[in-house]
């Protein structure tokens, strides 16, 4: 049994057909049996493959899937238990698609609000689950799954929530590739004049140029621009890197996307001869085998930092040609541009939130600093008053002792007079006390009132 991925529309259609008893006349093609075999591989159906008595019927798992929209034993708790079970030869690993489906159904059960869960398995990869959720049939339109780690690495706690998916804001439109062009767009013309970067055989270069022309014209109609990146020079390593980076740059609202147009090679090519490769266009040089033309063209979005799980390649296939997928290419690029805008906004909001939190932390630290300074001033003034009252007691004792003398010494009277005049001036409460001036709000003064992280951030600021 293969990994239990969510069923696509055709597989779900076949599962319903089997559940209805396989009525005749339903299918108008001969591929439905292959679809049923895929259901059997997933344990959802049992198929009798004998040509004379071909039949299919649901298993208990298939009936469960039709009723609940998921596999039995596919709740998040059950998947976690399966992931932690001892590995045996018949052990079925839990795929990212299964985790994504379970989490999406849990979010649906709590009306789309966030929920927290713990996953003890170290094989749980949140980024892979997020990418699998993009392709899940249980993902609500206009929403994308976001998993945020809330605990330590040992805790493995996550919060699952929905965020707005920019893909819902972009409309898909078809783009026509003309069969004949009298004057190529400058980007297409520059591509045609640089054979070293064609990566397309001569017999299919005309079609490649028409596709590039259609992309450039449609880009300008949408307010974007397409430019051709010329060869970097004769340096081999730089040229080889430039091939991997693509021949074109599409500017979508300030976001630059590199595109690589290539012809798919058939297998079985002989081992390349370096001397023979030098007599051909330079794009043949990095190849280890001789290029075997197929006429099938492909456009790839070159983005080494992409973690969206979205589509990156558009090519000729059995169901659609590259010409019919140009609209899908623009849809993908415009969605990515919106996602990047959202990332920038999220970073700005996060930076503003961190700044506001830092300001609140500093303000609280300043209050603590002022309070501590006032307490220090209070102790200092209290000690000053205590010293003054001690001197007053001494002066009264001196006065009493001198009064006991019938003929006091002039020097004693002089000392008493000086004491009384000094105490009159040294009285701390000679004038009403005022509030102490707050200390300077400097890094050195605030250091002991800030936390370690806040102090480090203050030094960085």
Secondary structure, 3 states (H helix, E strand, C coil): CCCCCCCCHHHHHHHHHHHCCCCCCCCCCCCHHHHHHHHHHCCCEEEECCHHHCEEEECHHHHHHHHHCCCCCCCHHHHHHHHHCCCCCCCCCCCHHHHHHHHHHHHHHCCCCCEEEECCCCCCCHHHHHHHHHCCCCCCCCEEEEEEECCCCCCCEEEEEEEECHHHHCCCCCCCCCCCCCCCCHHHHHHHCCHHHCCCCHHHHHHHHHHHHHHHHHHHHCCCEEEECCCCCCCHHHHHHHHHHCCEEEEECCEEEEEEEEEEECCCCCECCHHHHHCCCHHHCCCCECCCEEEEEEEEEECCCCCCCCCCEEECCCCCCCHHHHHHHHHHHHHHHHHHHHHHHHHHHHHHHHHHHHHHHHHHHHHHHHHHHHHHHHHHHHHHHHHHHHHHHHHHHHHHHHHCCCCCCHHHHHHHHHHHHHHHHHCCCCCCCCCCCCCCCCHHHHHHHCCHHHHHHHHHC
